[in-house]
Amino acid sequence: MLTILFDGVAYGMLLFILAIGLAVTLGLMNFINLAHGAFAMAGGYITVLFMQHAGLPFLLCVPLAFVFTAVLGALLEVTLYRRMYNKPHLDQVLFSIGLTFMAVAGVDYFVGSTQQLVQLPEFLKGRTELWDGALGMGHYRLAIIAVCAALTVALQLLLVRTRFGAQLRAAVDNQRVAAGMGIDVNRVFLITFAVGSGLAGLGGALGAEVLGLDPVFPMKFMIYFLIVVAVGGTSGLTGPLLAALLLGIADVAGKYYIPKLGAFIVYSLMIIILMWRPQGLFSRGSK
Amino acid sequence: MSSAAKSLAALAKPRWWEFALWAVLLCLPFGLPSHALLISEITIIALFAMSLDLILGYSGIVSLGHAAFFGMGAYTAALFAKHINPDPLLGLAVAGAVTAVLGAVCSLSVLRGSDLTRLMVTLGVALLLQELANKLDFITGGADGLQGVVMGPVLGRFEFDLLGQTAAWYALCVTLLVFLLLHQVVQSPFGFSLKTIRDNPLRAQAIGISVHARLMAVYTLAAALAGLAGGLQAQTTGFASLDVFGFDRSADVLLMLVIGGTGWLWGGIIGAVVFKTLHSLISAWTPQYWTFWLGLFLVLLMLLGRERLLRPWTWGRRT
């Protein structure tokens, strides 16, 4: 019971880190980016390739995954995404589906379609049992929770305490007024997009072992990222965090207790929540 | 008759080239008997795309899960033929009716919320149904698909042949009937009210259009037509499998509609023809990685602006 809760929390934290970039892009630029999962996949593959071919240790590869996907995100923002911000949602959806298709086929071509395995370092492989096995904690999952929690706190501080955070919040609330006050909105967009992509890459690197990594990763988890954002809303970190935790626990518990129903519970929950509160469960209400 | 009513009536009249084009289409199974299977396949997708156009192009609802209704229609038609009655037309009617009911229920979920919410809910419904079809394997055959569907002859006279000529005719005739129906629907006051809602829901409400009732009606109609397409597919191939609900199918049909142009009835048909032709050309050249080129095409199309695809004379201009 506690073990399931623990696994669910770890899963949820991972989903949060993976999806938070999407929440920001959506809240800031009102851009529906279905290709977000592709950045997560890029992070996962960067980790795997560096470990296999360059022999770098896992702990070094994870930050590298962040850096590389952030740079990739920044490049794509400047060259492609920027042109799509003012287009209708339908165009944005099709554009990002197109990018996803390209990423899936590209990875398939260069790396192959087989599932990639991540060799964890020895000290992360163990498992600790508490209270006579009532709570079993995998060390790696414990590490995921710790890293993700630290990141969440850091993001919250960045958002609330720094000058950049204030600019970002201003731009989210009203882009035109923010630009009028002398905030370089394009720069804010660029940095935010890069960090969001980088976080997705980091999540992909951390999650490669838990979620599995193959070329169809962006398709498989797209719906999960979208659930986190749609249910959690885009007005702050708390909403997506709670939504991600809820989703993680519901998914793990659902698969454990009622494996026959599988993903059924998650989808129905999502539909009901969105019908009940179309703006998201934790949003400030309709704008 | 007032001048406004006259100009609307003139719009509603089919053009001569539409008759000509349909005449050509109906002759195709004669002219290209070896491609009859492909013809019926394209026709069915064109019908599916037309049904999506009704909610996307005319009413402005972005859906990523239209395959839900296609799949429901396919399974309904297949199961009906297998267990109750092999008559195709009866089965098709049942498939349409069942998906209409499903569409009416689902229409409640797309009334409120932003584009993102609608995307999510429609996608969620499709995934839900796919999961359901997968788990209810004692009815649907699960991941193996529903096999052994044997259809009776159409109208009691025309047997389905191996070449697929009957199937192509059958699909073409159904699609023509739907086309004629939609031609009336979109030029009716109801059709114009839909476009008003698409362009500005708030104003539509303000001039006395009941937005919710109209959206529910059009969503139900679109669902029923998608169900017909699914039913046709199951009947002409004698098979229904889980991929009828797939995300790829919903995304592909969206792409076709965008290629052909949203908001006019020929858009779905042209899009389906172009998409399928592209598909067979590219996959003949590189079968495994054709989605890469599809993706590249999508990205470029969206960057350059999809309106311009249909207007070659604007290609040279800057946006």
Interface residues (C-beta under 8 A of the other chain):
Chain A: L26 I32 L80 R83 M84 K87 H89 L90 D91 Q92 V93 L94 F95 I97 G98 L99 T100 F101 M102 A103 V104 A105 G106 D108 Y109 M219 I223 L226 I227 V229 A230 K260 L261 G262 A263 F264 Y267 S268 M270 I271 L274 M275 P278 Q279
Chain B: L56 V62 L64 L108 S109 R112 G113 S114 D115 L116 T117 L119 M120 V121 L123 G124 V125 L127 L128 E131 L132 K135 F247 A251 L254 L255 V258 T262 Q288 Y289 W290 T291 F292 L294 G295 L296 F297 L298 V299 L301 M302 L303 R306
